[in-house]
């Protein structure tokens, strides 16, 4: 595990937007482990980041000298299909206003979190950061992915024109304790985990899974992602985007089999090929993160899945409570 410079954090006044969410909670825990002096986690009830005036109020009230912008509206393929306009506009406005207010107030550093969904649909694997502009994202991901990618353009333009100190990180698919397990908003691992546990408990003879199983994904344990974000906030000052990944691409069909065995489900898995697979392949080249701020993921997939399952079984009401 990478070490942190607590002296860097001891005097920092850090605002983490989305700090009470899945990734945000992990980042806040990691900041606490570094000895960060002040960590503030305003909620959407406190400040609606889609409202420019509310963002100005947040900065005026909290006076951060380092902002980690994690607040986002996200979901799996189903949510992407059902609410593409919401996912586009909400994420665009939140990121735009936070980044620009940080510029206006000369905030010492801003960490923007992008998404792997911004890559073109047929990006060669492993994804290199230089491939971001070589095509249009996969259709179900495009509104969200393009909204987040706009912040990279804004960040780089602000660095060039105003000298704004801001960085842009792109985690691959995250999983772990604290994830969202409600079907309306869950991603592939929590969605599958809930359905398999429910099916096992009900004695169901089969479950249906969207797509063909041929698509692949790379999964990064949430605590590893948090470590990467805190390391980058401390050590990385470049304007180029940086992938965060675990160097482990996995076909969805193999993922389902791993989870069937982990949970002990004995029924049949049926593939609903009328449903989309999403992006055909995902796997990132994370070498820039290792080079620039000494990050490598250290949680094995088997270990991370077991931790996630244990947390879910112990916290089902919390895990399944819908979060928009």
ZIURWO-V723892 format. One record per residue. PHI is phi in whole degrees, -180 to 180 (* if undefined). PSI is psi in degrees with one decimal (999 if undefined). Layout:
phi->PHI psi->PSI
phi->PHI psi->PSI
This chain:
phi->* psi->138.8
phi->-70 psi->149.0
phi->-94 psi->159.6
phi->-121 psi->153.2
phi->-94 psi->94.0
phi->-62 psi->-26.7
phi->-64 psi->-31.8
phi->-63 psi->-42.3
phi->-87 psi->-20.8
phi->-58 psi->-33.7
phi->-104 psi->2.8
phi->-80 psi->141.3
phi->-106 psi->103.3
phi->-107 psi->129.8
phi->-108 psi->126.9
phi->-113 psi->104.8
phi->-72 psi->143.1
phi->69 psi->21.5
phi->-71 psi->-8.5
phi->-103 psi->4.7
phi->-89 psi->-168.0
phi->-60 psi->-62.9
phi->-71 psi->-39.7
phi->-59 psi->-41.8
phi->-62 psi->-39.1
phi->-67 psi->-38.7
phi->-66 psi->-41.2
phi->-63 psi->-41.2
phi->-61 psi->-41.5
phi->-67 psi->-40.0
phi->-62 psi->-40.5
phi->-61 psi->-37.5
phi->-69 psi->-22.4
phi->-84 psi->-11.5
phi->84 psi->27.5
phi->-58 psi->135.6
phi->-67 psi->-55.1
phi->-135 psi->123.8
phi->-125 psi->119.9
phi->-113 psi->136.7
phi->-129 psi->71.8
phi->-63 psi->145.7
phi->-101 psi->170.6
phi->-66 psi->-25.3
phi->-71 psi->-29.8
phi->-75 psi->-46.8
phi->-145 psi->118.7
phi->-83 psi->106.2
phi->-71 psi->-5.7
phi->-82 psi->-5.5
phi->-110 psi->116.8
phi->-58 psi->-40.4
phi->-65 psi->-36.8
phi->-67 psi->-36.7
phi->-66 psi->-41.1
phi->-61 psi->-40.3
phi->-63 psi->-40.8
phi->-58 psi->-48.9
phi->-67 psi->-38.1
phi->-67 psi->-39.6
phi->-76 psi->-41.8
phi->-97 psi->-20.8
phi->51 psi->54.6
phi->-74 psi->150.8
phi->-111 psi->-1.3
phi->-149 psi->127.3
phi->-118 psi->130.9
phi->-113 psi->110.0
phi->-93 psi->101.8
phi->-112 psi->-13.2
phi->-60 psi->132.1
phi->-162 psi->159.4
phi->-107 psi->123.2
phi->-137 psi->167.2
phi->-176 psi->175.7
phi->-83 psi->-164.1
phi->-58 psi->-41.7
phi->-61 psi->-46.7
phi->-65 psi->-38.2
phi->-62 psi->-36.7
phi->-77 psi->-36.4
phi->-79 psi->-32.6
phi->-133 psi->48.4
phi->-64 psi->-35.6
phi->-68 psi->-41.7
phi->-62 psi->-45.6
phi->-65 psi->-35.8
phi->-69 psi->-57.6
phi->-70 psi->-43.1
phi->-61 psi->-45.9
phi->-70 psi->-37.4
phi->-62 psi->-47.7
phi->-67 psi->-45.1
phi->-59 psi->-50.5
phi->-66 psi->-42.2
phi->-61 psi->-47.6
phi->-71 psi->-40.8
phi->-63 psi->-46.1
phi->-66 psi->-40.5
phi->-74 psi->-36.0
phi->-66 psi->-37.3
phi->-62 psi->-37.9
phi->-65 psi->-47.8
phi->-61 psi->-32.7
phi->-98 psi->6.9
phi->55 psi->40.6
phi->-59 psi->134.9
phi->-60 psi->-36.6
phi->-158 psi->142.2
phi->-130 psi->131.5
phi->-109 psi->115.9
phi->-102 psi->136.8
phi->-108 psi->115.9
phi->-91 psi->-154.9
phi->-150 psi->148.5
phi->-66 psi->-18.9
phi->-66 psi->-13.1
phi->-77 psi->-16.8
phi->-69 psi->150.5
phi->-57 psi->153.8
phi->-57 psi->-39.8
phi->-113 psi->42.2
phi->-64 psi->131.7
phi->-59 psi->139.9
phi->-97 psi->136.6
phi->-76 psi->147.9
phi->-66 psi->125.2
phi->-103 psi->145.0
phi->-56 psi->-28.9
phi->-68 psi->-13.5
phi->-86 psi->-2.0
phi->-57 psi->-32.8
phi->-106 psi->19.2
phi->-96 psi->13.7
phi->167 psi->177.0
phi->-86 psi->142.4
phi->-64 psi->163.4
phi->-56 psi->139.4
phi->-57 psi->-42.1
phi->-72 psi->-18.9
phi->-97 psi->-14.0
phi->-61 psi->-48.0
phi->-59 psi->-45.0
phi->-68 psi->-46.4
phi->-64 psi->-40.0
phi->-72 psi->-37.1
phi->-60 psi->-42.3
phi->-71 psi->-36.6
phi->-67 psi->-29.1
phi->-58 psi->-30.9
phi->-70 psi->-27.5
phi->-67 psi->-42.5
phi->-62 psi->-46.9
phi->-61 psi->-45.1
phi->-60 psi->-47.6
phi->-68 psi->-36.1
phi->-65 psi->-42.2
phi->-66 psi->-37.8
phi->-62 psi->-42.9
phi->-69 psi->-42.1
phi->-87 psi->-37.7
phi->-116 psi->-8.2
phi->74 psi->24.1
phi->-63 psi->135.2
phi->-92 psi->102.0
phi->-151 psi->148.5
phi->-129 psi->162.9
phi->-135 psi->119.0
phi->-118 psi->144.2
phi->-126 psi->92.9
phi->-72 psi->146.9
phi->-80 psi->-172.0
phi->-56 psi->125.4
phi->-98 psi->153.7
phi->-154 psi->163.2
phi->143 psi->-177.8
phi->-59 psi->139.0
phi->92 psi->-1.3
phi->-67 psi->166.8
phi->-92 psi->125.0
phi->-111 psi->2.7
phi->-72 psi->134.2
phi->-58 psi->-27.0
phi->-72 psi->-21.0
phi->-131 psi->-3.5
phi->-78 psi->150.0
phi->-89 psi->-173.7
phi->-63 psi->-46.1
phi->-67 psi->-52.9
phi->-63 psi->-35.3
phi->-63 psi->-47.2
phi->-66 psi->-41.2
phi->-61 psi->-46.8
phi->-63 psi->-44.5
phi->-67 psi->-38.2
phi->-70 psi->-40.9
phi->-64 psi->-45.4
phi->-61 psi->-43.6
phi->-66 psi->-39.6
phi->-63 psi->-45.9
phi->-66 psi->-33.4
phi->-85 psi->-8.6
phi->68 psi->27.2
phi->-66 psi->142.2
phi->-84 psi->-11.7
phi->-159 psi->160.4
phi->-128 psi->156.4
phi->-108 psi->138.9
phi->-123 psi->136.1
phi->-64 psi->144.4
phi->85 psi->-162.2
phi->-102 psi->-17.2
phi->87 psi->-2.9
phi->-81 psi->-23.9
phi->-65 psi->155.3
phi->-122 psi->156.2
phi->-140 psi->158.6
phi->-115 psi->135.9
phi->-119 psi->135.4
phi->-120 psi->124.6
phi->-64 psi->137.6
phi->-61 psi->-35.7
phi->-69 psi->-32.2
phi->-67 psi->-41.9
phi->-61 psi->-40.9
phi->-63 psi->-42.2
phi->-59 psi->-43.0
phi->-63 psi->-42.2
phi->-65 psi->-42.1
phi->-70 psi->-40.1
phi->-61 psi->-44.7
phi->-65 psi->-40.3
phi->-60 psi->-36.0
phi->-80 psi->-40.5
phi->-114 psi->-16.2
phi->-109 psi->130.4
phi->-128 psi->15.2
phi->-84 psi->164.1
phi->-93 psi->-6.3
phi->-83 psi->143.7
phi->-67 psi->154.5
phi->-133 psi->123.4
phi->-70 psi->143.9
phi->-121 psi->115.9
phi->-150 psi->-177.7
phi->-118 psi->3.1
phi->60 psi->46.0
phi->-151 psi->94.2
phi->-86 psi->135.7
phi->-137 psi->123.1
phi->-62 psi->143.9
phi->-60 psi->-36.2
phi->-61 psi->-40.3
phi->-69 psi->-38.6
phi->-59 psi->-45.4
phi->-61 psi->-43.3
phi->-64 psi->-40.8
phi->-60 psi->-42.9
phi->-74 psi->-34.2
phi->-58 psi->-45.4
phi->-69 psi->-40.0
phi->-62 psi->-42.7
phi->-86 psi->-20.8
phi->81 psi->29.6
phi->-80 psi->132.0
phi->-110 psi->3.2
phi->-83 psi->-171.3
phi->-93 psi->144.2
phi->-103 psi->121.1
phi->-112 psi->134.6
phi->-98 psi->124.0
phi->-91 psi->92.6
phi->-76 psi->-3.2
phi->-77 psi->-14.0
phi->-95 psi->153.9
phi->-74 psi->151.9
phi->-84 psi->-19.4
phi->79 psi->-158.7
phi->-59 psi->134.8
phi->-59 psi->-44.2
phi->-142 psi->147.2
phi->-142 psi->127.4
phi->-170 psi->130.1
phi->-110 psi->152.9
phi->-87 psi->110.7
phi->-101 psi->19.4
phi->-68 psi->-28.3
phi->-64 psi->-38.6
phi->-64 psi->-39.4
phi->-67 psi->-41.5
phi->-69 psi->-43.6
phi->-84 psi->-35.2
phi->-143 psi->24.9
phi->61 psi->39.8
phi->-104 psi->129.2
phi->-137 psi->139.4
phi->-69 psi->142.6
phi->-125 psi->-7.0
phi->-88 psi->121.2
phi->-68 psi->156.7
phi->-65 psi->-40.4
phi->-62 psi->-43.1
phi->-65 psi->-45.6
phi->-63 psi->-40.7
phi->-64 psi->-42.0
phi->-65 psi->-41.6
phi->-62 psi->-42.1
phi->-65 psi->-45.1
phi->-63 psi->-44.8
phi->-59 psi->-43.2
phi->-65 psi->-44.4
phi->-60 psi->-46.8
phi->-64 psi->-29.0
phi->-88 psi->-12.0
phi->-139 psi->44.9
phi->-66 psi->-39.4
phi->-62 psi->-46.4
phi->-63 psi->-44.0
phi->-66 psi->-34.1
phi->-94 psi->-2.9
phi->-66 psi->126.6
phi->-66 psi->134.7
phi->-127 psi->126.3
phi->-70 psi->999
